[in-house]
Amino acid sequence: MADILQYKRIDGVFHHMNALTKILFLLFVIILAVLSTNPLVLLGIVAGLFVLAIAGKFAMELARQVPMLLFLSAGLILLTVLTMQSGSVVGHLIPSAMPVIGGHIPITTGALNFAIVLSLRFFAMLFAFQLMVISTQPRDLVGALQQIRLPVDYTLMLLIAIRFIPTLQLEGKRIQEAQLARAYNPGEGVSGKIRSLTPIIIPLVSNALGKANVLGLTIDLRGLRSMERTPSPDKAFGSADYVMLAGVGIGAIVAAAYYTGII
């Protein structure tokens, strides 16, 4: 399984940017993705983010998330087809050739368009968030959030989520390998996959709850809620930051003109 929400030490252009620039870029992409309902626009945003990942030398990190996103998109399309019936019918989920139950659950253009838009939004938001997390050390991210006066509780919550998700992912993989080393065989097929999750989820949740208790005590003992610590030097704004900020500004102007009907 590909690592998610994990900082990578790469000598790329994004790694030399100030954390505030990347936060502003992330917010711009999220707002643009939420406002956009045109699949072509959203596809362009996703393609642009992938091009930026290539420039930042971590395109493979984003490419490893594509199978997971495709799986989620398939589930989202299925759920939308089952719950929405707007637009013209292009087919049926159950083929008409099947006796008795054939020809039921119509697949409509409205459901497909809505599912594709939501899927592309997930792609855009996750790619943009990965661009920031992969290229930003947690301490730099915390410093940037302090500069924009984000409440301490939200800063700690975001930092803990970013740090704990890769840890839980690695621990789950170790538990699975330990079960395989003990010759645990849940069987084949879908039922075997489901049964294989039980001996992984139970110890993983138990360990996560124990770590959460220890983490809460550590936060209180170290006085992290005060956020009073030795200041560390922030990365100065460079040419890459100004180029990114200019691009965000131009993109915001174009988007505002498009949605207000000026262009």
Secondary structure, 3 states (H helix, E strand, C coil): CCCCCCCCCCCCCHHHCCHHHHHHHHHHHHHHHHHCCCHHHHHHHHHHHHHHHHHCCCHHHHHCCHHHHHHHHHHHHHHHHHHCCCCCEEEECCCCCCCCCCCCCEEEHHHHHHHHHHHHHHHHHHHHHHHHHHHCCHHHHHHHHHHCCCCHHHHHHHHHHHHHHHHHHHHHHHHHHHHHHCCCCCCCHHHHHHHHHHHHHHHHHHHHHHHHHHHHHHHHHHCHHHCCCCCCCCCCCCHHHHHHHHHHHHHHHHHHHHHCCCC
